Amino acid sequence: MKPTIMNLLTWYANQIEMACEYYHEPNDIYTEIKIARDKFLEKLKDEIDFNNLSKQEAIELRFVKWSGEDPSLYLIPIWLLPVLPVGTKLICINGDEIVYDGKNIDNDVRFGCLAYGVRVKLEKKGEEK
């Protein structure tokens, strides 16, 4: 995993835990977690190229391989929905292809992932998996 993404995930986990440890009112905890989430996503969006993901990157980010006919289709984890760029080509589990416009998919999940994914770069024969 890219060190920048690992650092962001660590920072985010720490922020959530600090909110839970240091704040005792539910509204305060929620507010602190929301602030941390917004900061985290703002930085993260520049670190992921949804149109050029390798299989390894997708796995590290917890995309899930769809069991359909397309071996390169990996479903997007819901936690990445807020940073999914408008204009990204997506493939639905039913095979339909769309260009994401920020509103034309829902947040229904299976295995923690959306019903939409991207095609990842698969390893060439003879390369390590």
C-alpha positions in Angstrom: 0.0 0.0 0.0 1.2 3.5 -0.7 2.8 4.9 2.4 0.7 8.1 2.1 -2.6 6.1 2.2 -1.3 4.0 5.1 -0.4 7.2 7.0 -3.9 8.6 6.3 -5.6 5.5 7.5 -3.6 5.5 10.7 -4.3 9.2 11.3 -8.0 8.6 10.7 -8.2 5.6 13.1 -6.4 7.6 15.8 -8.8 10.6 15.3 -11.8 8.3 15.7 -10.3 6.7 18.8 -9.4 10.1 20.4 -13.0 11.3 19.8 -14.3 8.2 21.6 -11.8 8.5 24.4 -11.9 12.2 25.0 -15.5 13.2 24.4 -18.4 11.9 26.4 -21.4 13.4 24.8 -22.7 11.6 21.7 -23.1 14.8 19.7 -19.5 15.8 20.5 -18.2 12.4 19.5 -20.1 12.5 16.3 -18.9 16.0 15.5 -15.3 15.1 16.0 -15.6 11.9 13.9 -17.3 13.9 11.1 -14.5 16.5 11.2 -11.8 13.7 11.0 -13.7 11.9 8.2 -14.0 15.0 6.1 -10.2 15.8 6.5 -9.3 12.2 5.8 -11.4 12.0 2.6 -10.1 15.4 1.4 -6.5 14.1 1.5 -7.4 10.6 0.3 -9.1 11.6 -2.9 -5.8 12.7 -4.4 -4.1 9.3 -3.7 -6.3 6.9 -5.6 -6.6 6.7 -9.4 -9.8 4.7 -9.9 -9.1 4.5 -13.6 -5.7 3.0 -13.3 -5.8 0.6 -10.3 -3.6 -2.5 -10.2 -5.1 -5.7 -8.7 -2.8 -5.4 -5.7 -3.9 -1.8 -5.0 -7.5 -2.8 -5.3 -7.0 -5.7 -2.8 -5.1 -3.4 -0.4 -8.0 -0.9 -0.5 -10.5 -3.8 0.1 -12.1 -3.8 -3.3 -13.8 -7.2 -3.8 -13.5 -9.3 -6.9 -16.9 -9.9 -8.5 -17.5 -13.5 -9.3 -19.1 -12.8 -12.7 -17.5 -13.4 -16.1 -15.1 -10.4 -16.0 -12.0 -11.4 -13.9 -10.9 -7.8 -13.8 -14.1 -6.4 -12.2 -13.5 -5.4 -8.6 -16.3 -3.8 -6.6 -15.7 -0.5 -4.8 -15.9 -0.6 -1.0 -18.5 1.8 0.3 -16.0 3.7 2.4 -14.5 5.0 -0.9 -17.8 6.3 -2.3 -17.3 9.9 -1.0 -14.0 10.1 -3.0 -15.1 8.4 -6.2 -14.4 11.0 -8.9 -17.2 12.2 -11.2 -16.4 10.9 -14.7 -15.1 7.5 -13.5 -16.3 4.6 -15.7 -18.1 2.1 -13.6 -19.4 -1.4 -14.3 -22.5 -2.6 -12.5 -22.7 -6.3 -11.4 -25.3 -6.8 -14.1 -22.7 -5.8 -16.7 -24.1 -2.3 -17.5 -21.4 0.4 -17.9 -21.9 3.9 -16.8 -20.0 7.1 -16.3 -20.4 8.2 -12.7 -22.0 11.7 -12.4 -22.0 11.9 -8.6 -25.6 10.8 -8.3 -26.3 7.9 -10.7 -25.5 5.0 -8.4 -27.0 4.0 -5.0 -25.2 3.0 -1.8 -26.6 -0.6 -1.7 -23.8 -2.9 -0.6 -22.8 -6.6 -0.8 -19.7 -7.8 1.1 -19.2 -4.2 2.1 -18.9 -3.0 -1.5 -21.1 -1.2 -3.9 -22.9 -2.9 -6.8 -20.5 -1.1 -9.0 -16.8 -1.6 -9.7 -13.9 -0.8 -11.9 -11.7 -2.9 -14.0 -8.3 -3.4 -12.5 -5.0 -4.2 -14.2 -4.4 -7.9 -13.9 -0.9 -9.4 -13.6 0.6 -10.8 -16.8 1.2 -14.5 -17.0 4.4 -15.4 -15.2 4.3 -12.5 -12.8 3.8 -13.0 -9.1 0.3 -12.7 -7.7 
